[in-house]
């Protein structure tokens, strides 16, 4: 599709296209369209849905010109996001996923393509495709971390992101390990081993080493995330039930432009001294009505490990107190799903 707009000239043009055409570059990178401005005329070329969004953004920039101060970089990004979300919710307005990902995974383990094995897992994978911030909560063996890592590997291979970051809180599961010898990598490796196990299922060892040496894949403790801004990356936080409220806030605010953040956890395995301080439970309460964030519930029916794992989970669930942290979290998540008409995840 090819579309032409008239834009102001002179000093107002700077407010529309931005310094050194910054606004045009941001729209181009976010939507994948081609924009060229010359002598008061702007030409937009690309796929029809993205061209329409770009036109709407430019029309708002034109209306803004001369009214207030020129919009900042973050304000222009917010404008692009707002128009994209509006188009996605408009009836009859087909909008392609910005990543071009249809939801299937081009990732294999043991020679077989990785696929979701239950409706709830499919809904979880759809949520990763359609949202930039995703929470997945469920018992052990339901594929929370595995599907998140598989999605990250897929997006990295397809060059939809430039980096994958896997992290976990360094919390011991009920027993003190004491002083661990060795360098930093040796000390944190036991905490990060489950993430590495999932990665090794999908990527040959030599490729993992190469990716890690070139900084395409990073496996780090949660504590090392402070102060960073992570752009064009898939960032996975595993075992999120063992984060504190402050750690969860710190992690979520690392999210940069073009990134996906995936948070996974199991509220039946909180190893904090005070389970009420779990950052995952707190995040569900605070964020359940925030637009653009997807909450996904997995249950014992989604377990893909040995069949006995389902029975073990069911036996332990029978002893859960009615007002426990897991019960409160599940109630919050169910409320989030029922309040958001765009959610299609199966109810648990």
C-alpha positions as CSV (number, residue, x, y, z in Angstrom):
1,X,0.0,0.0,0.0
2,X,1.2,3.5,-0.9
3,X,-0.2,6.6,0.9
4,X,0.7,10.3,0.8
5,X,0.1,12.9,3.5
6,X,0.6,16.6,3.6
7,X,2.7,17.8,6.6
8,X,3.7,21.3,7.7
9,X,6.8,23.0,6.5
10,X,9.1,25.3,8.3
11,X,9.5,25.3,12.1
12,X,6.4,23.1,12.5
13,X,8.0,20.3,10.4
14,X,10.5,19.7,13.2
15,X,7.7,18.9,15.7
16,X,6.3,16.4,13.2
17,X,9.3,14.5,11.9
18,X,11.5,15.1,15.0
19,X,15.2,16.1,15.2
20,X,17.1,14.5,12.4
21,X,13.8,12.8,11.4
22,X,13.8,10.9,14.6
23,X,10.0,10.3,14.7
24,X,10.1,8.9,11.2
25,X,12.9,6.5,12.1
26,X,11.0,5.3,15.2
27,X,7.8,4.7,13.2
28,X,9.8,2.9,10.5
29,X,11.5,0.6,13.0
30,X,8.3,-0.1,15.0
31,X,6.0,-0.8,12.1
32,X,8.2,-1.9,9.3
33,X,7.0,0.7,6.9
34,X,9.0,3.1,4.6
35,X,8.6,6.8,5.1
36,X,10.1,9.7,3.1
37,X,9.3,13.4,3.7
38,X,10.0,16.0,1.1
39,X,8.6,19.5,0.5
40,X,5.6,19.2,2.8
41,X,4.7,15.7,1.5
42,X,5.1,12.5,3.4
43,X,5.0,9.1,1.5
44,X,4.2,5.9,3.5
45,X,4.7,2.5,1.9
46,X,4.2,-0.9,3.3
47,X,1.6,-3.5,4.3
48,X,-1.9,-2.0,4.6
49,X,-2.5,-2.4,8.3
50,X,0.9,-0.9,9.3
51,X,0.5,2.0,6.8
52,X,-2.8,2.9,8.3
53,X,-1.3,2.9,11.8
54,X,1.6,5.0,10.6
55,X,-0.8,7.5,9.0
56,X,-2.8,7.8,12.2
57,X,0.4,8.4,14.2
58,X,1.5,11.1,11.7
59,X,-1.9,12.8,11.7
60,X,-1.7,13.1,15.5
61,X,1.8,14.5,15.3
62,X,0.6,17.0,12.8
63,X,-2.2,18.1,15.1
64,X,0.2,18.3,18.0
65,X,2.6,20.6,16.0
66,X,2.5,24.1,17.2
67,X,0.0,23.4,20.0
68,X,2.4,22.3,22.8
69,X,6.1,21.5,23.2
70,X,7.4,18.9,20.7
71,X,6.8,15.3,21.9
72,X,9.7,13.5,23.5
73,X,11.0,10.2,22.2
74,X,9.1,8.2,24.9
75,X,5.9,10.1,24.1
76,X,6.2,9.3,20.4
77,X,6.7,5.6,21.3
78,X,3.6,5.7,23.5
79,X,1.7,7.2,20.5
80,X,2.8,4.4,18.2
81,X,1.8,1.8,20.9
82,X,-1.6,3.5,21.5
83,X,-2.4,3.5,17.7
84,X,-1.3,-0.1,17.3
85,X,-3.4,-1.3,20.2
86,X,-6.4,0.7,19.0
87,X,-6.1,-0.8,15.5
88,X,-5.8,-4.3,17.0
89,X,-9.1,-3.8,18.8
90,X,-11.0,-2.2,15.9
91,X,-13.5,-4.4,14.2
92,X,-12.6,-5.3,10.6
93,X,-9.1,-3.9,10.9
94,X,-6.6,-6.8,10.3
95,X,-3.3,-6.1,12.0
96,X,-0.4,-8.4,11.6
97,X,1.6,-9.3,14.6
98,X,4.5,-6.9,14.6
99,X,7.0,-9.7,14.8
100,X,5.5,-11.6,11.9
101,X,5.3,-14.7,14.1
102,X,2.3,-16.9,13.5
103,X,2.8,-18.7,16.8
104,X,4.4,-21.9,15.7
105,X,7.8,-22.7,17.0
106,X,10.7,-23.5,14.7
107,X,12.5,-25.2,17.6
108,X,13.2,-28.9,18.0
109,X,14.1,-31.2,20.9
110,X,15.2,-34.8,20.4
111,X,14.4,-34.4,16.7
112,X,10.8,-33.3,17.2
113,X,9.3,-29.9,16.8
114,X,8.2,-28.4,20.1
115,X,4.5,-27.9,20.3
116,X,2.0,-27.1,23.1
117,X,0.3,-30.3,24.4
118,X,-2.8,-28.9,26.0
119,X,-5.3,-26.1,25.3
120,X,-3.9,-24.0,28.2
121,X,-0.4,-24.4,26.9
122,X,-1.6,-23.3,23.4
123,X,-3.2,-20.3,25.0
124,X,0.0,-19.5,26.8
125,X,2.0,-19.7,23.6
126,X,-0.6,-17.4,21.9
127,X,-0.2,-15.0,24.8
128,X,3.6,-14.9,24.2
129,X,3.0,-14.1,20.6
130,X,0.4,-11.4,21.2
131,X,1.7,-9.6,24.3
132,X,4.9,-8.0,25.4
133,X,4.5,-8.9,29.1
134,X,3.3,-12.3,30.1
135,X,2.8,-14.1,33.5
136,X,2.5,-17.9,33.6
137,X,1.6,-19.5,36.9
138,X,1.2,-23.2,37.5
139,X,2.6,-26.3,39.2
140,X,5.8,-28.1,38.3
141,X,6.0,-29.9,34.9
142,X,3.4,-27.8,33.1
143,X,5.8,-26.3,30.6
144,X,5.9,-22.8,31.9
145,X,9.6,-22.4,31.5
146,X,10.1,-24.8,28.7
147,X,7.7,-23.0,26.3
148,X,9.1,-19.6,27.3
149,X,12.6,-20.7,26.5
150,X,11.4,-22.3,23.2
151,X,9.7,-19.1,22.2
152,X,12.8,-17.1,23.0
153,X,15.0,-19.4,21.0
154,X,12.6,-19.2,18.1
155,X,12.4,-15.4,18.1
156,X,16.2,-15.2,18.3
157,X,16.7,-17.6,15.4
158,X,14.2,-15.7,13.3
159,X,16.0,-12.4,14.2
160,X,12.9,-10.9,15.7
161,X,15.0,-10.1,18.8
162,X,18.7,-9.5,19.2
163,X,19.2,-11.2,22.6
164,X,17.7,-13.7,25.1
165,X,18.2,-13.2,28.8
166,X,17.3,-15.9,31.3
167,X,17.3,-15.2,35.0
168,X,16.2,-16.6,38.3
169,X,16.4,-15.4,41.9
170,X,19.2,-17.1,43.9
171,X,17.0,-18.6,46.6
172,X,17.7,-21.9,48.2
173,X,14.9,-24.5,48.4
174,X,14.6,-25.0,52.1
175,X,18.2,-26.0,52.8
176,X,21.3,-23.9,53.3
177,X,24.1,-24.8,50.8
178,X,26.7,-22.7,52.6
179,X,29.8,-21.3,50.9
180,X,30.2,-22.4,47.3
181,X,33.8,-22.6,46.0
182,X,34.8,-21.3,42.6
183,X,34.4,-18.2,40.5
184,X,31.1,-16.3,40.0
185,X,29.9,-18.6,37.3
186,X,30.4,-21.7,39.5
187,X,28.6,-20.1,42.4
188,X,25.4,-19.2,40.5
189,X,25.3,-22.2,38.1
190,X,23.3,-24.4,40.5
191,X,20.5,-21.8,40.7
192,X,20.4,-21.3,36.9
193,X,20.8,-25.0,36.0
194,X,17.1,-25.6,35.2
195,X,17.2,-22.8,32.6
196,X,20.3,-24.2,31.0
197,X,18.7,-27.7,31.0
198,X,15.8,-26.4,28.9
199,X,18.2,-24.5,26.6
200,X,20.4,-27.6,26.1
201,X,17.3,-29.6,24.9
202,X,16.8,-27.1,22.0
203,X,20.2,-25.8,21.0
204,X,23.4,-27.8,20.4
205,X,26.1,-27.3,23.1
206,X,28.5,-25.6,20.7
207,X,25.9,-23.1,19.5
208,X,25.0,-22.3,23.1
209,X,28.7,-21.5,23.9
210,X,28.9,-19.4,20.8
211,X,25.7,-17.5,21.6
212,X,26.8,-16.9,25.1
213,X,30.3,-15.7,24.1
214,X,28.8,-13.3,21.6
215,X,26.3,-12.1,24.2
216,X,23.2,-13.3,22.2
217,X,22.2,-15.5,25.2
218,X,22.7,-14.4,28.7
219,X,22.0,-16.5,31.8
220,X,22.2,-14.4,35.0
221,X,21.0,-14.2,38.6
222,X,18.1,-11.7,39.1
223,X,20.3,-9.6,41.4
224,X,22.5,-8.6,38.4
225,X,19.5,-7.1,36.5
226,X,19.4,-3.8,38.5
227,X,20.2,-0.7,36.5
228,X,19.8,-2.3,33.1
229,X,17.5,-1.3,30.2
230,X,16.8,-4.3,27.9
231,X,15.8,-3.5,24.3
232,X,15.0,-5.9,21.5
233,X,15.2,-8.9,23.8
234,X,13.2,-11.8,25.3
235,X,13.7,-11.6,29.0
236,X,12.5,-14.6,31.1
237,X,12.2,-14.6,34.9
238,X,11.9,-18.1,36.2
239,X,10.8,-19.2,39.7
240,X,9.3,-15.7,40.2
241,X,7.4,-16.9,43.3
242,X,10.7,-16.5,45.1
243,X,11.2,-12.8,44.3
244,X,10.4,-10.1,46.8
245,X,8.1,-7.3,45.9
246,X,11.0,-4.9,45.4
247,X,12.8,-7.5,43.1
248,X,9.7,-8.0,41.0
249,X,9.3,-4.2,40.5
250,X,13.0,-3.9,39.6
251,X,12.8,-6.7,37.1
252,X,9.6,-5.5,35.3
253,X,11.0,-2.0,35.0
254,X,14.0,-3.3,33.1
255,X,11.8,-3.8,30.0
256,X,12.9,-1.8,27.0
257,X,11.5,-1.1,23.5
258,X,11.0,-4.1,21.3
259,X,11.2,-6.6,24.1
260,X,9.1,-9.3,25.6
261,X,9.1,-10.1,29.3
262,X,8.0,-13.6,30.4
263,X,7.5,-14.3,34.1
264,X,6.9,-17.9,35.3
265,X,6.3,-19.2,38.8
266,X,4.6,-21.8,41.0
267,X,3.0,-20.4,44.1
268,X,3.0,-23.8,45.8
269,X,6.8,-23.7,46.0
270,X,7.5,-20.3,47.7
271,X,10.9,-20.6,49.5
272,X,10.9,-17.1,51.0
273,X,11.0,-16.7,54.8
274,X,7.6,-15.0,54.6
275,X,5.5,-16.3,51.6
276,X,3.3,-13.2,51.9
277,X,6.2,-11.2,50.5
278,X,6.2,-13.0,47.2
279,X,6.7,-10.6,44.3
280,X,4.6,-12.9,42.1
281,X,1.6,-12.8,44.4
282,X,1.9,-9.0,44.8
283,X,2.3,-8.5,41.0
284,X,-0.9,-10.4,40.3
285,X,-2.8,-8.2,42.7
286,X,-1.3,-4.9,41.3
287,X,-1.2,-5.7,37.6
288,X,-4.3,-7.8,37.0
289,X,-6.2,-5.0,35.3
290,X,-3.3,-3.4,33.5
291,X,-3.9,-3.5,29.7
292,X,-1.3,-5.2,27.6
293,X,-0.3,-7.7,30.3
294,X,-1.4,-11.4,30.0
295,X,-1.9,-13.7,32.9
296,X,-2.0,-17.4,32.2
297,X,-3.0,-20.3,34.5
298,X,-1.7,-23.8,34.0
299,X,-3.0,-26.7,36.2
300,X,-2.1,-30.3,37.0
301,X,-4.0,-31.3,33.8
302,X,-1.2,-29.5,31.8
303,X,1.6,-31.5,33.3
304,X,3.8,-33.1,30.6
305,X,6.3,-34.9,32.8
306,X,5.8,-38.5,34.1
307,X,2.0,-39.2,34.7
308,X,2.8,-39.7,38.4
309,X,3.6,-36.0,38.7
310,X,-0.1,-35.1,38.2
311,X,-1.1,-37.4,41.0
312,X,1.6,-36.0,43.3
313,X,0.5,-32.4,42.7
314,X,-3.2,-33.4,43.3
315,X,-2.3,-35.0,46.6
316,X,-0.4,-32.0,47.8
317,X,-3.1,-29.6,46.6
318,X,-5.6,-31.3,48.9
319,X,-3.7,-29.8,51.9
320,X,-3.7,-26.2,50.6
321,X,-5.3,-23.8,53.1
322,X,-8.2,-21.9,51.7
323,X,-6.6,-18.5,52.3
324,X,-3.1,-19.4,51.3
325,X,-1.0,-17.3,49.0
326,X,-1.7,-19.7,46.1
327,X,-5.4,-19.4,46.7
328,X,-5.3,-15.7,46.7
329,X,-3.2,-15.6,43.6
330,X,-5.4,-17.9,41.7
331,X,-8.4,-15.8,42.6
332,X,-6.6,-12.7,41.4
333,X,-5.7,-14.4,38.1
334,X,-9.2,-15.7,37.5
335,X,-10.5,-12.2,38.1
336,X,-8.0,-10.8,35.6
337,X,-9.1,-13.3,32.9
338,X,-12.8,-12.6,33.5
339,X,-12.3,-8.8,33.5
340,X,-10.4,-8.7,30.2
341,X,-12.6,-9.5,27.1
342,X,-9.5,-10.0,24.9
343,X,-8.4,-13.0,26.9
344,X,-9.3,-16.4,25.4
345,X,-7.3,-18.6,27.8
346,X,-9.3,-21.7,29.0
347,X,-10.6,-21.2,32.5
348,X,-9.0,-23.4,35.1
